[in-house]
Amino acid sequence: MSTGEKPRVLLHAYVTEKAMDEMERQNKLEFVVDRRATRADVKKAIEELYKAKVAKVTIKIGRPGKVATVRFTKDYSSEDIGSRAGVF
C-alpha cells in the first residue's frame, strides 16, 4: 500500500463443517487473511481485535485464498470469539 495505510490482515471468518468441528473440539477458528500476512501478523491482529491469547497459528493456501487456523489458549473460548467474529 503506497499511501502508508496498514493493510487489513483479517478479511473474514472462514466457516466450513470442518472449521465448526475444530471450533468445538480443538478451540480453533479459521479466518481468510490478506495474502501478504504472516503468522505473526495474524496473531497480533487476533489478539488486538478480540482481546484473546493465541496459542498457535497455521496458514494454508486454498480455494478462498490464504486461510489462517488460529488455536486459542485454554483461557479463551473459540465459540465466544466466533460469535463476535460473525461465525454464528
mmCIF file of the C-alpha atoms, coordinates in Angstrom:
data_MODEL
# 
_entry.id   MODEL 
# 
loop_
_atom_site.group_PDB 
_atom_site.id 
_atom_site.type_symbol 
_atom_site.label_atom_id 
_atom_site.label_alt_id 
_atom_site.label_comp_id 
_atom_site.label_asym_id 
_atom_site.label_entity_id 
_atom_site.label_seq_id 
_atom_site.pdbx_PDB_ins_code 
_atom_site.Cartn_x 
_atom_site.Cartn_y 
_atom_site.Cartn_z 
_atom_site.occupancy 
_atom_site.B_iso_or_equiv 
_atom_site.pdbx_formal_charge 
_atom_site.auth_seq_id 
_atom_site.auth_comp_id 
_atom_site.auth_asym_id 
_atom_site.auth_atom_id 
_atom_site.pdbx_PDB_model_num 
ATOM 1  C CA . MET A 1 1  ? 0.000   0.000   0.000  1.00 0.00 ? 1  MET A CA 1 
ATOM 2  C CA . SER A 1 2  ? 1.693   3.132   -1.191 1.00 0.00 ? 2  SER A CA 1 
ATOM 3  C CA . THR A 1 3  ? -0.364  5.555   0.926  1.00 0.00 ? 3  THR A CA 1 
ATOM 4  C CA . GLY A 1 4  ? 1.255   4.338   4.144  1.00 0.00 ? 4  GLY A CA 1 
ATOM 5  C CA . GLU A 1 5  ? -2.007  2.683   5.133  1.00 0.00 ? 5  GLU A CA 1 
ATOM 6  C CA . LYS A 1 6  ? -1.753  -0.596  7.063  1.00 0.00 ? 6  LYS A CA 1 
ATOM 7  C CA . PRO A 1 7  ? -3.289  -3.484  5.122  1.00 0.00 ? 7  PRO A CA 1 
ATOM 8  C CA . ARG A 1 8  ? -6.202  -5.254  6.775  1.00 0.00 ? 8  ARG A CA 1 
ATOM 9  C CA . VAL A 1 9  ? -4.846  -8.601  7.956  1.00 0.00 ? 9  VAL A CA 1 
ATOM 10 C CA . LEU A 1 10 ? -8.116  -10.429 8.770  1.00 0.00 ? 10 LEU A CA 1 
ATOM 11 C CA . LEU A 1 11 ? -10.604 -10.380 5.917  1.00 0.00 ? 11 LEU A CA 1 
ATOM 12 C CA . HIS A 1 12 ? -13.381 -12.555 7.383  1.00 0.00 ? 12 HIS A CA 1 
ATOM 13 C CA . ALA A 1 13 ? -14.111 -15.727 9.324  1.00 0.00 ? 13 ALA A CA 1 
ATOM 14 C CA . TYR A 1 14 ? -13.987 -18.897 7.222  1.00 0.00 ? 14 TYR A CA 1 
ATOM 15 C CA . VAL A 1 15 ? -16.857 -21.212 8.104  1.00 0.00 ? 15 VAL A CA 1 
ATOM 16 C CA . THR A 1 16 ? -16.949 -24.821 6.923  1.00 0.00 ? 16 THR A CA 1 
ATOM 17 C CA . GLU A 1 17 ? -18.161 -28.022 8.511  1.00 0.00 ? 17 GLU A CA 1 
ATOM 18 C CA . LYS A 1 18 ? -14.566 -28.900 9.391  1.00 0.00 ? 18 LYS A CA 1 
ATOM 19 C CA . ALA A 1 19 ? -13.976 -25.425 10.870 1.00 0.00 ? 19 ALA A CA 1 
ATOM 20 C CA . MET A 1 20 ? -17.094 -25.748 13.053 1.00 0.00 ? 20 MET A CA 1 
ATOM 21 C CA . ASP A 1 21 ? -15.916 -29.163 14.287 1.00 0.00 ? 21 ASP A CA 1 
ATOM 22 C CA . GLU A 1 22 ? -12.445 -27.772 15.106 1.00 0.00 ? 22 GLU A CA 1 
ATOM 23 C CA . MET A 1 23 ? -14.066 -24.871 16.937 1.00 0.00 ? 23 MET A CA 1 
ATOM 24 C CA . GLU A 1 24 ? -15.998 -27.230 19.210 1.00 0.00 ? 24 GLU A CA 1 
ATOM 25 C CA . ARG A 1 25 ? -13.347 -29.901 19.741 1.00 0.00 ? 25 ARG A CA 1 
ATOM 26 C CA . GLN A 1 26 ? -9.983  -28.105 19.471 1.00 0.00 ? 26 GLN A CA 1 
ATOM 27 C CA . ASN A 1 27 ? -10.696 -24.442 20.379 1.00 0.00 ? 27 ASN A CA 1 
ATOM 28 C CA . LYS A 1 28 ? -9.766  -23.245 16.863 1.00 0.00 ? 28 LYS A CA 1 
ATOM 29 C CA . LEU A 1 29 ? -11.167 -20.705 14.391 1.00 0.00 ? 29 LEU A CA 1 
ATOM 30 C CA . GLU A 1 30 ? -10.340 -20.151 10.736 1.00 0.00 ? 30 GLU A CA 1 
ATOM 31 C CA . PHE A 1 31 ? -10.020 -16.784 9.004  1.00 0.00 ? 31 PHE A CA 1 
ATOM 32 C CA . VAL A 1 32 ? -9.367  -15.765 5.413  1.00 0.00 ? 32 VAL A CA 1 
ATOM 33 C CA . VAL A 1 33 ? -6.417  -13.381 5.660  1.00 0.00 ? 33 VAL A CA 1 
ATOM 34 C CA . ASP A 1 34 ? -4.542  -10.972 3.412  1.00 0.00 ? 34 ASP A CA 1 
ATOM 35 C CA . ARG A 1 35 ? -2.217  -12.868 1.093  1.00 0.00 ? 35 ARG A CA 1 
ATOM 36 C CA . ARG A 1 36 ? 0.798   -10.934 2.454  1.00 0.00 ? 36 ARG A CA 1 
ATOM 37 C CA . ALA A 1 37 ? 0.007   -11.682 6.117  1.00 0.00 ? 37 ALA A CA 1 
ATOM 38 C CA . THR A 1 38 ? 2.436   -13.725 8.185  1.00 0.00 ? 38 THR A CA 1 
ATOM 39 C CA . ARG A 1 39 ? 1.618   -15.900 11.199 1.00 0.00 ? 39 ARG A CA 1 
ATOM 40 C CA . ALA A 1 40 ? 2.919   -13.124 13.473 1.00 0.00 ? 40 ALA A CA 1 
ATOM 41 C CA . ASP A 1 41 ? 0.648   -10.572 11.724 1.00 0.00 ? 41 ASP A CA 1 
ATOM 42 C CA . VAL A 1 42 ? -2.379  -12.836 12.208 1.00 0.00 ? 42 VAL A CA 1 
ATOM 43 C CA . LYS A 1 43 ? -1.577  -13.483 15.878 1.00 0.00 ? 43 LYS A CA 1 
ATOM 44 C CA . LYS A 1 44 ? -1.168  -9.771  16.591 1.00 0.00 ? 44 LYS A CA 1 
ATOM 45 C CA . ALA A 1 45 ? -4.390  -8.865  14.754 1.00 0.00 ? 45 ALA A CA 1 
ATOM 46 C CA . ILE A 1 46 ? -6.439  -11.524 16.581 1.00 0.00 ? 46 ILE A CA 1 
ATOM 47 C CA . GLU A 1 47 ? -5.056  -10.588 19.991 1.00 0.00 ? 47 GLU A CA 1 
ATOM 48 C CA . GLU A 1 48 ? -5.718  -6.871  19.419 1.00 0.00 ? 48 GLU A CA 1 
ATOM 49 C CA . LEU A 1 49 ? -9.159  -7.245  17.863 1.00 0.00 ? 49 LEU A CA 1 
ATOM 50 C CA . TYR A 1 50 ? -10.649 -9.957  20.099 1.00 0.00 ? 50 TYR A CA 1 
ATOM 51 C CA . LYS A 1 51 ? -8.549  -9.436  23.275 1.00 0.00 ? 51 LYS A CA 1 
ATOM 52 C CA . ALA A 1 52 ? -7.735  -13.162 23.406 1.00 0.00 ? 52 ALA A CA 1 
ATOM 53 C CA . LYS A 1 53 ? -4.454  -15.056 23.707 1.00 0.00 ? 53 LYS A CA 1 
ATOM 54 C CA . VAL A 1 54 ? -3.430  -17.125 20.686 1.00 0.00 ? 54 VAL A CA 1 
ATOM 55 C CA . ALA A 1 55 ? -1.619  -20.421 21.273 1.00 0.00 ? 55 ALA A CA 1 
ATOM 56 C CA . LYS A 1 56 ? -0.755  -21.213 17.642 1.00 0.00 ? 56 LYS A CA 1 
ATOM 57 C CA . VAL A 1 57 ? -1.364  -20.012 14.082 1.00 0.00 ? 57 VAL A CA 1 
ATOM 58 C CA . THR A 1 58 ? -1.059  -22.167 10.968 1.00 0.00 ? 58 THR A CA 1 
ATOM 59 C CA . ILE A 1 59 ? -1.560  -20.898 7.439  1.00 0.00 ? 59 ILE A CA 1 
ATOM 60 C CA . LYS A 1 60 ? -2.580  -22.720 4.274  1.00 0.00 ? 60 LYS A CA 1 
ATOM 61 C CA . ILE A 1 61 ? -3.351  -21.601 0.757  1.00 0.00 ? 61 ILE A CA 1 
ATOM 62 C CA . GLY A 1 62 ? -6.702  -22.829 -0.519 1.00 0.00 ? 62 GLY A CA 1 
ATOM 63 C CA . ARG A 1 63 ? -9.522  -22.021 -2.890 1.00 0.00 ? 63 ARG A CA 1 
ATOM 64 C CA . PRO A 1 64 ? -10.727 -18.994 -0.871 1.00 0.00 ? 64 PRO A CA 1 
ATOM 65 C CA . GLY A 1 65 ? -7.157  -17.631 -0.652 1.00 0.00 ? 65 GLY A CA 1 
ATOM 66 C CA . LYS A 1 66 ? -4.867  -17.655 2.359  1.00 0.00 ? 66 LYS A CA 1 
ATOM 67 C CA . VAL A 1 67 ? -6.586  -19.287 5.352  1.00 0.00 ? 67 VAL A CA 1 
ATOM 68 C CA . ALA A 1 68 ? -5.217  -18.992 8.902  1.00 0.00 ? 68 ALA A CA 1 
ATOM 69 C CA . THR A 1 69 ? -6.207  -21.532 11.539 1.00 0.00 ? 69 THR A CA 1 
ATOM 70 C CA . VAL A 1 70 ? -5.929  -19.970 14.990 1.00 0.00 ? 70 VAL A CA 1 
ATOM 71 C CA . ARG A 1 71 ? -5.850  -22.042 18.190 1.00 0.00 ? 71 ARG A CA 1 
ATOM 72 C CA . PHE A 1 72 ? -6.636  -20.144 21.370 1.00 0.00 ? 72 PHE A CA 1 
ATOM 73 C CA . THR A 1 73 ? -5.260  -20.771 24.849 1.00 0.00 ? 73 THR A CA 1 
ATOM 74 C CA . LYS A 1 74 ? -7.475  -22.663 27.300 1.00 0.00 ? 74 LYS A CA 1 
ATOM 75 C CA . ASP A 1 75 ? -8.468  -19.370 28.981 1.00 0.00 ? 75 ASP A CA 1 
ATOM 76 C CA . TYR A 1 76 ? -10.436 -18.278 25.883 1.00 0.00 ? 76 TYR A CA 1 
ATOM 77 C CA . SER A 1 77 ? -13.348 -19.956 24.119 1.00 0.00 ? 77 SER A CA 1 
ATOM 78 C CA . SER A 1 78 ? -13.280 -20.112 20.322 1.00 0.00 ? 78 SER A CA 1 
ATOM 79 C CA . GLU A 1 79 ? -17.093 -20.242 20.403 1.00 0.00 ? 79 GLU A CA 1 
ATOM 80 C CA . ASP A 1 80 ? -17.286 -16.878 22.215 1.00 0.00 ? 80 ASP A CA 1 
ATOM 81 C CA . ILE A 1 81 ? -14.749 -15.325 19.855 1.00 0.00 ? 81 ILE A CA 1 
ATOM 82 C CA . GLY A 1 82 ? -16.519 -16.913 16.866 1.00 0.00 ? 82 GLY A CA 1 
ATOM 83 C CA . SER A 1 83 ? -19.799 -15.283 17.841 1.00 0.00 ? 83 SER A CA 1 
ATOM 84 C CA . ARG A 1 84 ? -18.026 -11.894 17.944 1.00 0.00 ? 84 ARG A CA 1 
ATOM 85 C CA . ALA A 1 85 ? -16.375 -12.638 14.582 1.00 0.00 ? 85 ALA A CA 1 
ATOM 86 C CA . GLY A 1 86 ? -19.740 -13.337 12.938 1.00 0.00 ? 86 GLY A CA 1 
ATOM 87 C CA . VAL A 1 87 ? -19.481 -17.121 12.645 1.00 0.00 ? 87 VAL A CA 1 
ATOM 88 C CA . PHE A 1 88 ? -22.970 -17.646 14.083 1.00 0.00 ? 88 PHE A CA 1 
# 
